Amino acid sequence: MAGITGFFHGGITVKDMEASLAFYRDGLGLAIKLDRILDGPYLNVVLGMSQKQIRGVYFDIPGGGYLELLEYQDIERFDAAARPCDYGVGHFCFYVEGIDELAERMFAKGYRARSESCVDISSGPNVGARSIYLKDPDGYYIELFQKAPTPTY
């Protein structure tokens, strides 16, 4: 029977790969799996565009899958920023440990978030967890989510 069998990767198109590497690699501490130029002829067909090449940087995600950053080159590009309530806007979420320390490190590097600090989740199935939405250099929001501590009996 046909159906989803797992998660492979999530991708974000970036304006400036070096600025994005400062956020994802240097700030969040993700490890680069692969950094390469994508220039196969199939790309123009599968993407429905005619770019010459794309720089792709891939980060391993602890627990499985990877994050793909794509910088399109030699083609006109536009800003796709939108409000979080507008359809077509997305985000993804990383499980983290030490959310406050990580958020402070990102703030110290000049990055901003939707809230001034990490927020305690006070209702629903994630009561006791903490969350923050950080803004990457291109305006894409990354949620950091620290699970609620497990009760000790």
Helices and strands as residue ranges (DSSP letters): E 9-13, H 17-21, I 22-27, E 32-38, H 42-47, E 53-60, E 66-73, E 91-95, H 99-108, E 119-120, G 124-126, E 130-135, E 141-146
